[in-house]
Amino acid sequence: MRIHNELELLADLIKQRNAIDRDISEISGRPAERGPLGEFIAAEIFDIELQEAANYRGSDGVFR
């Protein structure tokens, strides 16, 4: 019974995380992962125009 309860709790937590990740992606326009999220935050702080594609070779963006 304990394992069943833990699995239910884990499933609920994953559903919550997925919902949060969707909200983060809607705000940033990028995947809700550390790298792309960090790029988005840096771009907002330092006025950087990010490349359209997150996998653009050579640079993540340019200063405006």
C-alpha positions in Angstrom: 0.0 0.0 0.0 2.8 2.4 0.8 4.4 2.1 -2.7 1.0 2.7 -4.3 0.5 5.9 -2.2 4.0 7.1 -3.1 3.4 6.5 -6.8 0.1 8.5 -6.6 2.0 11.3 -4.9 4.7 11.2 -7.5 2.2 11.3 -10.3 0.5 14.3 -8.8 3.8 16.1 -8.4 4.7 15.4 -12.0 1.4 16.8 -13.2 2.0 19.9 -11.2 5.6 20.3 -12.6 4.3 19.8 -16.2 1.7 22.5 -15.6 4.4 24.9 -14.3 6.7 24.0 -17.2 3.9 24.9 -19.6 3.4 28.2 -17.9 7.1 29.0 -18.0 7.3 28.1 -21.7 4.4 30.4 -22.5 6.2 33.3 -20.8 9.6 32.6 -22.3 8.7 31.2 -25.6 11.4 28.5 -25.0 11.6 25.1 -23.4 11.3 25.2 -19.6 14.8 23.9 -19.1 17.8 25.5 -17.3 19.7 26.6 -20.4 16.9 28.2 -22.4 15.4 29.7 -19.3 18.7 31.2 -18.3 19.1 32.7 -21.8 15.6 34.2 -21.6 16.3 35.8 -18.2 19.7 37.1 -19.4 18.1 38.5 -22.6 15.5 40.4 -20.5 18.1 41.8 -18.1 20.8 42.8 -20.7 18.5 43.6 -23.7 19.6 40.7 -25.9 17.6 39.7 -28.9 17.7 35.9 -28.8 18.0 33.9 -32.0 14.7 32.6 -33.3 15.8 29.0 -33.0 17.2 27.8 -29.7 19.7 25.6 -31.4 21.2 28.3 -33.6 25.0 27.7 -34.0 27.5 30.2 -32.9 25.4 32.5 -30.7 22.3 32.6 -28.5 21.6 36.2 -29.5 22.8 39.7 -30.1 22.8 42.9 -28.0 20.1 45.3 -29.2 
